[in-house]
């Protein structure tokens, strides 16, 4: 009889520890997804600077598009294009045509939004560099 109690205690203990582990893993997944978004945004910013630098050296015109991914040579692998509404897919990048924002939709449904800035000499954004920038806006929940 004592063994049954010991076994029940071990099962309950493992269950409680598993619950804590699952919560920690979920928090880590959210943080990792945010880190991926930040690194992709940084890569896009670098691509924008490269385009402007190339134009300064070799001349030519800058793209007219408000979509920053039309400016850069490489796009995130999970970019689904320019859309008029929020896609059903999660963990994807898309460009919202109406709001003119680059958006990443997280697995939990909230969205990180980025505004493409194309101005010279503006003090409004720290993300502005050489006349172009990508500024993060407040996230939106569903």
C-alpha positions in Angstrom: 0.0 0.0 0.0 2.9 2.3 0.8 4.3 1.8 -2.7 1.1 3.1 -4.2 1.3 6.3 -2.2 4.9 6.7 -3.2 4.1 6.1 -6.8 1.2 8.6 -6.7 3.4 11.2 -5.1 6.1 10.7 -7.8 3.4 11.0 -10.5 2.0 14.2 -9.0 5.5 15.7 -8.6 6.4 14.9 -12.2 3.1 16.4 -13.4 3.7 19.6 -11.5 7.3 19.9 -12.7 6.1 19.2 -16.3 3.6 22.0 -15.9 6.3 24.5 -14.9 8.5 23.2 -17.8 5.7 23.7 -20.3 5.1 27.3 -19.2 8.8 28.0 -19.4 9.1 26.6 -22.8 6.1 28.7 -24.0 7.7 31.8 -22.6 11.0 30.9 -24.3 9.2 30.3 -27.6 7.6 33.8 -27.5 10.9 35.4 -26.7 12.6 33.5 -29.5 9.9 34.6 -32.0 10.4 38.2 -30.9 14.2 37.8 -31.3 13.6 36.5 -34.9 11.4 39.5 -35.7 14.0 41.9 -34.4 16.8 40.3 -36.4 14.7 40.3 -39.6 13.9 44.0 -39.0 17.6 44.7 -38.5 18.4 42.9 -41.8 15.8 44.9 -43.6 17.2 48.1 -42.2 20.7 47.1 -43.4 19.3 46.3 -46.9 17.6 49.8 -47.0 20.9 51.4 -46.2 22.7 49.4 -48.9 20.2 50.5 -51.5 20.7 54.2 -50.6 24.5 53.7 -50.5 24.4 52.0 -53.9 22.4 54.9 -55.3 24.9 57.5 -53.8 27.8 55.7 -55.4 26.4 54.6 -58.8 23.5 57.1 -59.2 20.0 56.2 -60.3 16.7 56.5 -58.6 15.3 54.9 -55.5 12.3 52.7 -55.7 8.9 54.5 -55.4 7.2 51.7 -53.4 6.1 52.2 -49.7 6.9 48.5 -49.1 10.4 48.2 -47.7 10.7 44.7 -49.0 10.5 46.0 -52.6 13.7 47.9 -51.8 15.8 45.1 -50.5 17.3 42.1 -52.4 16.4 39.4 -49.8 13.1 38.9 -48.1 12.2 36.9 -45.1 11.5 33.3 -46.0 8.0 33.5 -44.5 7.0 36.7 -46.4 3.5 36.1 -48.0 3.3 39.4 -50.0 1.2 42.5 -50.1 -2.3 41.9 -48.7 -5.5 43.8 -48.0 -6.4 41.9 -44.9 -4.7 39.9 -42.1 -3.7 36.5 -43.4 -5.0 33.3 -41.8 -1.4 32.0 -41.5 0.6 32.7 -38.4 4.4 33.4 -38.0 4.4 35.2 -41.3 5.5 38.6 -42.6 3.2 40.6 -44.9 2.7 44.2 -46.2 -0.6 45.7 -45.3 -1.6 47.8 -48.3 -4.2 49.9 -46.5 -2.1 50.9 -43.5 1.1 50.9 -45.5 2.9 48.9 -42.8 5.1 45.9 -42.8 3.6 43.4 -40.3 4.7 40.2 -38.6 1.9 38.1 -37.3 3.0 36.0 -34.3 1.8 32.5 -33.4 -0.4 33.9 -30.6 -2.1 36.3 -33.1 -0.6 39.6 -32.1 1.1 41.6 -34.7 4.4 43.6 -34.8 4.0 46.5 -37.1 6.7 48.5 -38.9 6.4 51.8 -40.8 8.7 52.5 -43.7 10.0 56.1 -43.4 11.4 57.9 -46.4 12.4 61.5 -45.4 15.6 63.4 -45.2 16.7 65.3 -42.1 13.7 64.2 -40.0 14.1 64.1 -36.3 11.0 62.0 -35.8 12.5 58.6 -35.7 15.7 57.0 -34.2 15.4 54.4 -36.9 15.9 56.9 -39.7 19.3 56.6 -41.3 20.5 58.1 -44.6 17.0 59.2 -45.5 15.2 55.9 -45.1 14.3 53.8 -42.1 12.0 51.2 -40.6 10.3 52.3 -37.4 8.5 49.8 -35.1 5.0 50.9 -34.1 3.0 49.7 -31.2 2.1 46.0 -31.4 -1.6 45.1 -32.1 -3.5 42.3 -30.4 -6.3 40.4 -31.9 
